[in-house]
Amino acid sequence: MKGRGVEVSDAIRSYAEKRLGRLERQLPDPEIELQLSAEQNPSIKDNHVAEATVWTKGPVIRAKESSQDMRASIDQLVDKLERQITRYREKRGRRRRPARQAVDEGIPMNEEPQIVRTKQFAVKPMSAEEAVLQLELVGHDFFVFRHADSDEVAIVYRRREGGYGLIEPQ
């Protein structure tokens, strides 16, 4: 637990540990990093911020919440993390169902994700704007291309909120 711009008192530390302990019921041995901070800008009403990163055997889960009280921020943060973990577990459970049916048929259950199809294609040099046009033409959620100026592989993708995203290697 870290404090950025704010001293973490023993009372807040024990409160946060107790609340975050609820996550251990849903996840086996999660590694949790909590960062508490206070915004110094007087125009920001919800100035007590709680951020958490949870490392699991699967994905890394992150959340950030802010309110006028640090305890309320921690409560909101833990609630948000619980919802994300529940969603992750439900998705993982849906993915495993076909494997459970396979056990009934005498085929051993495979716990690991399985690659069921491999596709190869030429990665052509183009601009990010051209890649978005190609993405629209093929009708997929993402498109892999090579940047014309840097010759690096990059990905454009359709965002759920609308618009497009660009992923570039560092």
N, C-alpha and C positions, 0 to 999 in steps of 0.2 A: 504494500500500500504506500502510495506516494502522495505528497502534498505539493502542489505547485502554486506558490504565492499565498499559501494558507498553511497554518500549522495544524496537523492532525492530532486532535486531543485523544486521550485514552478512551473517553466516552464515545466519541465518533468512531474510533478504531474498533472498539468492541461491538458497537451497533452494526457497523458495516460487515464485520466478520460473521456476526450472527445471521444477518440477512443473506449474505452470500453463501452461507452454509446450506441454505435451502437448495442451491444448485447441485450440491453433491448427491442429493436424492435422485436426481435425473441423470447425472453423468458420473461415470466411475473415474475417480481421481482427476478432476479438472485442475488445471493450473490457471489461476486467476490473477490478473494484474489490475489493480484499482488505482485510479488517479483522481484525486479531488483537487479542485481549484476554485478560486473566487475571481470573477471578472472585476477589474478595478474601474471600469467605465461606468459612471453614474447613470448614463442613459439606458443601460442594460438592466431591465427589471429582474429577470431571472438570472442572478449573478452567481449562484452556487452550482457548480458543474461537477458531475460525477461521470467518469469514463471508465469502461472496463473492457479488457481483452481476455477472452477465455480460450485457452488452447485445449483442444480435445483430441482424441485419436482420429477424428474426422476433420471437419473444417474449423477454422479459427472464427470465433463469434465475437463481434464487437458491438458496443452500444454506448450511447452518450445521452445523458439527460441533464436538464438544468431547471432550477426553480428558485424560489426566494429563500428556501431553507435547505441546508445540506442533508438532513435526514429525509426530507421529502424527495430530494434528488436521488438519494440512494434507493429509496423505496421504488420510485419510478424506474430506475435503472434495473433493479433486480426483476421487476415485473416484465420489463421489455426482454431481458435475457431469458427468462423462463418461457416467454412466448416464442422466441427464436429457437430455443432448444427443443421445445415441443414440436415446432414446425419441422426442424431438422430430423427429429426422431420419426415423425410421421412419414416424411419423404423416404427416409431410409427403410422404414417398414414396408412401404408400398413397393419399393424396388426389390425387396427380398421375397415377396409373396410368390412369384413364379418359381423361385428356387425351392421354396417349401413344398410346392406341388410336385416338383421333380423328385423330392425325397420319397414321396408316396409311390412314385413310379419306379423306384429302385435306382435312380440316378443320384450320386452323392451331391449334397448341397454345397454350393460354392459361395463362400462368404465375401470374396473379393469382387469388385466390379469387373465385368467382362467386356472386352472389346468385341463387338459382334460384326463390325464391318470396317474395312480399311479402304480408303480412297486416296488415289494419287492424282495430282494435277500440276500443271505448270504454274509457277508463281511469277507473274509478269510485273515488270516495273511500271508504276503509275503513281499519280498523286492521290491523296486521301479523298479528294472530291470525286475523282474517277472511280475509286474503289466503292464509294457510296452508291454511285450510279450502277455499278456492276452488282452490288448487293441487292439493289431493287430489281434488277433484271433477273437474277437467279431466284429471288424470293426466299432466301435463307435469312437466318437471324444474324449471321456474321459472314465476313469475307476476308480471306487471307491474301495479302498482296506484298509486293516489294516496293518500298519507297523509291521513286525515281531519282531523288536528289541524294539520298544517303545509302541506297542499296541495301537497307536493313529490312527484314521481314516485319510486317505490322498487321494489325487486325482492326477492321472497323466493324461495329456491331450496332444493332438497333436497340435502343434503351426502352425499358418498359414505360417510362414517364414521357416518352416521345423524344425525338431527336436521335442523334447518333453518338457513339463513343469511339475513341481511337486508342488502341493499345500499342505502345511502342516499347521495344526492349531498351534497357539502359546500357 
